[in-house]
Amino acid sequence: MSLEISAEDANLEQLQDVPVADILQTIDQGLVHLPTYRELYYRWERQQWQTQEIDFIADRIQWEDMSDEERQSHITTLSTFFQGEACVTDALAPYVLAAPNEEMRIFLTTQLVDESRHTVFFDHFFREVVEIDADGLEEALALARQHINQATSHILLEALPETADRIRQDPGNLPHLIEGVVLYHLIVEGTMALAGQRALLERFREEHVFPALCSGMAALTRDESRHVLFGVRFLRDMLQQDSAHATVIAQAINHYAPIALEGLTPSEELMQLMLSEGDDPWKSFRYGRDSLRKKLKVIGLEIKLPEIPTQA
């Protein structure tokens, strides 16, 4: 009889069989008892994986059998993840330098490695499966940017670099770093990325497509759980040190959360298609909002978040 493998302990191959809900559950479990920065670092040591281990041959065979419409749909969706990983990689270095203590800095350096690995992982998929015609990573990312919706583009390509640059210019300004952690760890990773990864992994597994991509994305999602828990821990620590930081956190949430949730809302065309197929077009919006609410509660804040704007 085979032993059940936990999401925490599974290797890259075993993660293919771990339910998506179990991987995401590691965040909810962490919210009950927030790990220390050192515990998050040790978790990173245990959960290593290599993009070179992933064989995309099966994914490529499936890709060749897909229609042009199916291919375009997958390119549009996965381009957002590809560009998103590159954006968070580029933005993180100032956070490392601005972190108030060494334990935080040590963990953030592991996160920088993670984000780089995620970018390389998607680059491998686009080259080995999609076979994009791009000369280098920069050109591949330029092609990916063409498929990102306006709200997501604003968060990733404008707000995140601008926030990181403010931290870089004044690393001793703690409110800048707090706003940056809200945007990076709670909004980009804890709301947009996790909601999108959940929806995509569940869909691909249900349709039995892209097994190698699913394996890597499961590992990637587990990585993100560590990053998000760091953000929650950091913001709770900052709030407990000085209650005045609540204003900074609330202002950042009120500014960025509506844009992020808009980015999780399907286009009108896709919404109508989902409704015609009996699917819920608001499930990613709802999951992202409710997940953000849980994290804010652990931090020690209750902030009104956007409701679904219309029940189409």
Buried (B, 14 or more C-beta within 10 A) or exposed (E): EEEEBEBBEBEBEBBBEBEBEBBBBBBBBBBEEBBEBEBBBEBBEEBBBEBEEBEBEBBBEBBEEEEEEEBEEBBBBBBBBBBBBBBBBBBBBBBBEBBBEEBBBBBBBBBBEBBBBBBBBBBBBBBBBBEBEBEEBEEBBEBBBEBBBEBBBBBBBEBBEEBBEBBBEBBEEBBBBBBBBBBBBBBBBBBBBBBBBBBBBBBBBEEEBBBBBBBBBBBBBBBBBBBBBBBBBBBBBBBEEEEEBBEBBBBBBEBBBBBBBBBBBBEEEBBEEBEEEEBEBBBBBBBBBEBBBBBBEBBEBEBEBBEEEEEE
